[in-house]
Amino acid sequence: MWQKLDAQQGRSDYCLHPWKSVPSPRNESDTAMTDESEYHLLDKEDDIERASRSLKAMSHPLRLKILCVLGDRELSVQDIVEHVGTSQSNISQHLAILRDMGILISRKDANRVYYRIEYPRNLKLISMMREVFCDR
């Protein structure tokens, strides 16, 4: 999923390749809200709180990188450490935060722990962030 990009390309070191593209509007009229049922704004206090907590958990650069490394696959902690390039104890702390926030789920197989993103909607959000921040 991750591709290390040259400094010559003018982007940050890593950028996620999309597993599902999010269509972008072609012109201003395409962005108009024509059918309110298609656009649901956060209007309940619980939804706002949950969104805020999730975005805060994802906003740390290392946690965002972990999420992008995972993408739509399941990886062991050791695999995540290899892709992200920091200590296992540091990765484990960040994985615990993401798991506690309900963003990741884990399973244990013998002496390995595997993580994956729990909900497809989180993948969609990461894909949208990739489109906004990585594509120039």
N, C-alpha and C positions, 0 to 999 in steps of 0.2 A: 504494500500500500504506500509506503513512504518512498520517496525518491530524493536523494541528496542532490541539491542543485548547485551549480557553480556560482561563484560570486559574480561571474560575468553576466549571468542572467538577471541580476538585479533583484533577486528575491531572498527571503530568509533561507537558512540552511535546509529546512525541510518543508515539504508541501505535500498534502495528502492528495492522492489520485482519487477521483470520485468513484464510488461504487454505484451511485445512482445520481444522475444529473437532475438538477432542479432548474426548470425552465425559467429564463429571465424574460421580463417584458420587452416587447419590441419597440413600443412607443408609449407616450404619456397616456393615451386613451386605454391602453392595456392595463394600466395600473389602477384605473378607477374601480371603486367598489360598486359593482353592478348588482350583485346578489349578496345581501347581507348574510345569508346562511352559509356562504363560502368563507367568510371572514369572522372569526370568533376572537374578540378582544378579551383580555383578562378582566373580568368584571366582578369576580367573587374574591373576597379577601383571602380565602384558603388557596385559591389558584395563584394569586399574586405572591403569597408567601412561599409556596412550593417552587414557583418559577424563580424567584429571587434566590432561594437557597441552592437550587440546582445550578443556576448561572454562576453563583459565587464559587461553588465547588469546581466548576469547569474553568473558571477564569484564571486559575494559577497556571503559568506556562508549562510546568512539568506535567500537571494533570491533563491539560489539553493535549499535550504531546502523547501521553499514554492513551487517551481516547482515540486519537488519530492513528496511532500504531495498531490498536485493536481493530478499528474499523468494524467490519461485519464478521470478524472471525474470533475464535477463542484461542487465547495464548496462555502459556504457563508464565509464572512470575519470572523464571529464568529467561524465557524468550523476550519478555518485556524489558528486562534489565539489559539484554544484549542490544535491542533496538534503540532504547532510550539513552543508554550510556551513563548511568549513574549507579550508585551502590544499591544492593538488594534491600538493605534496611530503609533507605530513602524511598525507593519504589513501593515497598510494602506499606509504609506510612500513608503515602498518597493513594494507594489502592484501597486502603481501609476507609479513608475519607469518602472516596467515590462510592464504595460499597455501602457505607452507612447512609449516604444521601440517596440511595436507591438508584444510582446511575449504572452501577455494575452489579453483576451477580458472580458468585464463585462456586466452584465445586472442587472437591479434593479427590485425587486419584493416587492411591499409594502415598508417596511422600511429596507429590507435586500438587500445587494449587493452580487451577486454571480460572481465568477471568474472561468475561465477555460483557458487552454492553447489553443491558437488560431489555430496553425498549427500542423498537425501530424508529420511534419519533426522535430519540436522541441522535441516532445516525443521521436523520434528516437535518437536524439542527447543525451537526458538525459539517455535513456536506454543504449547507448554506454558508457557514462561516468560511469554509474553504473557498467557495465561489467568490465571496466578498473580499477576503483578505489575501488569497493566494493567486488568483487569476488577475493579471494586470492587462 
